[in-house]
Amino acid sequence: MSREGVPDKKSAQPRAAGTPIWVWVVYAFGILAAAIFAFALLFTLGAVALSDDVGVTYDVSLPAFILWGALMLVAAVTWFVRRRQR
């Protein structure tokens, strides 16, 4: 019987060990940043929408906006790059 169609088990590549811990840390910070950003936005929109008789003001912190936005961007880019590597 011929064994030409059977793949050689020795030539198989070793399996990757899994997702590195730094990727999980980046994902966690990205999810945390997205949650903080979303809750802050919803809280501000709720205050504006539910306060008909009182004027609502809000102050946007530019460093915080840049920090949370950068964390979300890094997590999204990491996710897209790792998806394309598969």
C-alpha angles and dihedrals in degrees: 000000000000121000097195094118095050113097118234110252093207094061094058116116116244113256119254115255093237136259114342117242093241089063091054090048091052091048092049093051090046092051091046091050092048091050093049091047093048095046092047091050093046092046091051093046090047091051092049094046098044100044106076097154100042127057113241121211128184134190119213115211107220095201091051091046090051093046096050092041092051092049091051091047093050091050092048093048091048090051094048094046093049091048091053092050092062 
